[in-house]
Amino acid sequence: MYRFFVAAVMPMLLWAPSAAGWAEQVSREQIKGLDEQVQEIKSDALGIAADLNRLEEKLLYPSNSQLAVFVSLAPGTKFRLDAVEIRVDGKPVAHHLYTLKELEALQRGGVQRIYTGNVRSGEHTLEVHVLGKSALGGEVRNSASFKVTKDVAPRLVGITLAAPGAAGPSISLKDW
Amino acid sequence: MRRLILFLCGLLVAAASSAAKAPARAPLKDLYFGEGLYHAYQGEYFDAIARLDTELGQYYGLDEPGLDTLHFHINQAEFSVGDFELNYRMHLRAGRAIKAVLEGNVPPPVRNEAAYRLARLHFQKDQPGDAMTALARIDGKVPDTIRDDLAFLRGNVYVAVGRFGEAASIFKGLQGAKGYEGFASFNLGIAELRGGEEKDGYASLARAGQAGASDPATLAIRDKANLVLGSRLLEAKQPALAKQYLERVRINGPFSASALLAWGWSDAGLQRYDRALVPWSLLVKRNVTDPAVQEALLAVPYAYAQLNVHGKAALGYGRALEAFGQELDKLNASAKSIREGKFLAALVREEIKQDPDWVIKLRALPESPETYYLMELMASHDFQESLKNYLDLEALRKRLDAWEANLDAWEEIIAQRRAYYQPLLPELDRQFRALDSQMRLRIEQRDRLDKRIKAMLVQPRPDFLATAEERVMRGQLDELAKRHRNDPATLERIARLRGVIAFRIHTEYDQRLTDAWKHLAELNGVIAALKKQYASYVRTRQAASQSYEGYDTTLSRLRTRIADAREQSKTLMARQGHLLEVMALNELETRITRLEEYQVKARFALADSYDRAVKAQEAGAVVK
């Protein structure tokens, strides 16, 4: 009996794929068919999302008043970014605390849109306050103030943050 | 067997490519493209695709896309969308996008990378024939970044289509390639074994089993190579040699339970049951849900029985029966919990999704099924894909709910804007029309002045530059001349005065013309400011109407589309959930059947051991 037991069980232990048990009732075609339908609904949802994006921009942030602020990290920046606050004309408009995932995304070259809002045409003050920790564990607090002029086109402002002591300024602004 | 190899290779492709790839950070020229990457790097592929789709749509709608900042990243953006779609498990769309790149007029390295991606996509979808076709399109320069990945994929595809010799020569060429330590040797061994080159296959697996690296993936493939090799040798009735390799599997690695079990069988194969007890005794102390542990529960008393220690064997079978009974209770309770829908409810809990070890933690939730029994199933490709689809549908459902709420809010905003602007605008428009006609009049006057001054440059007309006072004085002199037409002395005085005025006008003409130019320039400044204000008003007026007009059709269409998508996703979610439940239940059923078989065997063996123990006792008594 044990010889049979050994002979019968051994190959199963080595090679049996787990799917063998349900293969009769759940076919691969069923899985594939459902997967394709899920892909279709995802595609529909993406189409809706793109239309909603456009509609949202037109409805809530028309180009003649739109101001969008983006945050990125300078290449090679290693300091731990904890929070960024944006003020427009002295009023706080965005405050973001960063998760590890978000920080990694920024370090890999991603750009975060931290604020989208509406301002009048003309000159505005944009203040950026940064809180973080240096590579040695010390607290980093930086602030910078910039003048931004809004005209009829959407105004896109890129804020680049660098580690303290880096060659360039630790907070710099680029117009797009 | 073929499916298992494919599955293994699929895992290896994923493991090896993730180890080898480290995307270089290129200078960014388009903020929205960077935003797409920001979402993708966090695994938020839906948002990443939606962002890039929007940007690409706008880019291709431009008259001069070459002037747009996305132009600098356009190839990368097209590829990224394909990549993100793959990560979001939209293989059909990704395949179409990659095919479009392939058929476009692109340089060979770009086309070859697209062909590689398409081949990888087909391979992941278990379509090796299509993967071969895609690979056949690769011609000319291949980007250095994908050279090894491409070779590894080609080797795997050859294995899948049965061209083992060609696969083996590719894997041989990859020995020592960075990121493929152990993986290439393992796949080489599999290709050789499947190609009938048993001796070479064993040698390659032995080499993979000694790959020098400390990262978890390579250590795992090393263990797997030793386990596969040991098990093959055991099947080939070479237990002594098998043991050599099985002993190399790490005791705390993912394959240790199977290795300990097989190690025991290799000793048993050599009739050394006392030695077989060493790994098996270690194994039975582990979690009893593991199939290897369950088998070891029977193997330990079996070894005692072979050593003629029937009392201990009987006790061992008794313990096994007790453990199997408890496990069957757990399995039945788990099946009940799944049938009651608690499995699906547990799968979509937020706190579980945040944790990478969520599958294990699932079992800690009250009334959730025993997930240890489902671990093997949950690690399988089909279950994983179905589960991810289910979770994606759940996320989609939440998104659609949020969108619907957004539409409600937007409609309210539009209604409020309409209520505010509609009563104001008619009066504003009336005032504007009045100002507009005044403005047009002034602009016409300015244009006339401009023409006249320009004409004076060609033909001087000093009279045109007489001051108002001079013109009045001339009028008064004309009047006086009429009144005193019969008085020569007065007329002479009038003529003298006229002469004084004419003299002044003529002598000051140049200065007056210069001043006129200056004043016209000043007037131009005023007119420009007026026009700017006018344009600003027109824009604001237009923005006011556009802030509430023309949205009704769009919003209503979107509402219908969202409602349809919600309905569809609800249906699909129910079907996908049911599929997952069936898979889980069938897995549990398989385990129940196996345990019941073990129970039957244990009962027979227990009775047999008792008989033999009693007989041995009686024989001992007779001898005494």
Chai-1 contact restraints between the chains, C-beta under 6 A:
chainA,res_idxA,chainB,res_idxB,connection_type,confidence,min_distance_angstrom,max_distance_angstrom,comment,restraint_id
A,Y2,B,Y302,contact,1.0,0.0,6.0,A-B,restraint_1
A,L14,B,S231,contact,1.0,0.0,6.0,A-B,restraint_2
A,P17,B,L4,contact,1.0,0.0,6.0,A-B,restraint_3
A,S18,B,E376,contact,1.0,0.0,6.0,A-B,restraint_4
A,S18,B,L377,contact,1.0,0.0,6.0,A-B,restraint_5
A,S18,B,S380,contact,1.0,0.0,6.0,A-B,restraint_6
A,A19,B,S380,contact,1.0,0.0,6.0,A-B,restraint_7
A,G21,B,N586,contact,1.0,0.0,6.0,A-B,restraint_8
A,G21,B,E587,contact,1.0,0.0,6.0,A-B,restraint_9
A,G21,B,T590,contact,1.0,0.0,6.0,A-B,restraint_10
A,W22,B,M583,contact,1.0,0.0,6.0,A-B,restraint_11
A,W22,B,N586,contact,1.0,0.0,6.0,A-B,restraint_12
A,Q25,B,N586,contact,1.0,0.0,6.0,A-B,restraint_13
A,V26,B,V582,contact,1.0,0.0,6.0,A-B,restraint_14
A,V26,B,M583,contact,1.0,0.0,6.0,A-B,restraint_15
A,I31,B,D382,contact,1.0,0.0,6.0,A-B,restraint_16
A,L34,B,Q576,contact,1.0,0.0,6.0,A-B,restraint_17
A,Q37,B,L572,contact,1.0,0.0,6.0,A-B,restraint_18
A,V38,B,N389,contact,1.0,0.0,6.0,A-B,restraint_19
A,V38,B,L572,contact,1.0,0.0,6.0,A-B,restraint_20
A,Q39,B,M90,contact,1.0,0.0,6.0,A-B,restraint_21
A,Q39,B,L92,contact,1.0,0.0,6.0,A-B,restraint_22
A,I41,B,Q568,contact,1.0,0.0,6.0,A-B,restraint_23
A,I41,B,S569,contact,1.0,0.0,6.0,A-B,restraint_24
A,K42,B,M90,contact,1.0,0.0,6.0,A-B,restraint_25
A,S43,B,R93,contact,1.0,0.0,6.0,A-B,restraint_26
A,D44,B,A565,contact,1.0,0.0,6.0,A-B,restraint_27
A,A45,B,L396,contact,1.0,0.0,6.0,A-B,restraint_28
A,A45,B,A565,contact,1.0,0.0,6.0,A-B,restraint_29
A,L46,B,I49,contact,1.0,0.0,6.0,A-B,restraint_30
A,L46,B,A50,contact,1.0,0.0,6.0,A-B,restraint_31
A,I48,B,R561,contact,1.0,0.0,6.0,A-B,restraint_32
A,A49,B,A50,contact,1.0,0.0,6.0,A-B,restraint_33
A,A50,B,A50,contact,1.0,0.0,6.0,A-B,restraint_34
A,A50,B,D53,contact,1.0,0.0,6.0,A-B,restraint_35
A,A50,B,T54,contact,1.0,0.0,6.0,A-B,restraint_36
A,N53,B,T54,contact,1.0,0.0,6.0,A-B,restraint_37
A,L59,B,W410,contact,1.0,0.0,6.0,A-B,restraint_38
A,P62,B,A543,contact,1.0,0.0,6.0,A-B,restraint_39
A,N64,B,R539,contact,1.0,0.0,6.0,A-B,restraint_40
A,F70,B,L31,contact,1.0,0.0,6.0,A-B,restraint_41
A,P75,B,R25,contact,1.0,0.0,6.0,A-B,restraint_42
A,K101,B,Q42,contact,1.0,0.0,6.0,A-B,restraint_43
A,A105,B,Y38,contact,1.0,0.0,6.0,A-B,restraint_44
A,A105,B,Y41,contact,1.0,0.0,6.0,A-B,restraint_45
A,A105,B,Q42,contact,1.0,0.0,6.0,A-B,restraint_46
A,R108,B,Y41,contact,1.0,0.0,6.0,A-B,restraint_47
A,G109,B,R25,contact,1.0,0.0,6.0,A-B,restraint_48
A,G110,B,L37,contact,1.0,0.0,6.0,A-B,restraint_49
A,G110,B,Y38,contact,1.0,0.0,6.0,A-B,restraint_50
A,G110,B,Y41,contact,1.0,0.0,6.0,A-B,restraint_51
A,V111,B,L31,contact,1.0,0.0,6.0,A-B,restraint_52
A,V111,B,G34,contact,1.0,0.0,6.0,A-B,restraint_53
A,V111,B,E35,contact,1.0,0.0,6.0,A-B,restraint_54
A,V111,B,Y38,contact,1.0,0.0,6.0,A-B,restraint_55
A,Q112,B,Y38,contact,1.0,0.0,6.0,A-B,restraint_56
A,R113,B,E35,contact,1.0,0.0,6.0,A-B,restraint_57
A,L156,B,L31,contact,1.0,0.0,6.0,A-B,restraint_58
A,G158,B,L31,contact,1.0,0.0,6.0,A-B,restraint_59
A,W176,B,L31,contact,1.0,0.0,6.0,A-B,restraint_60
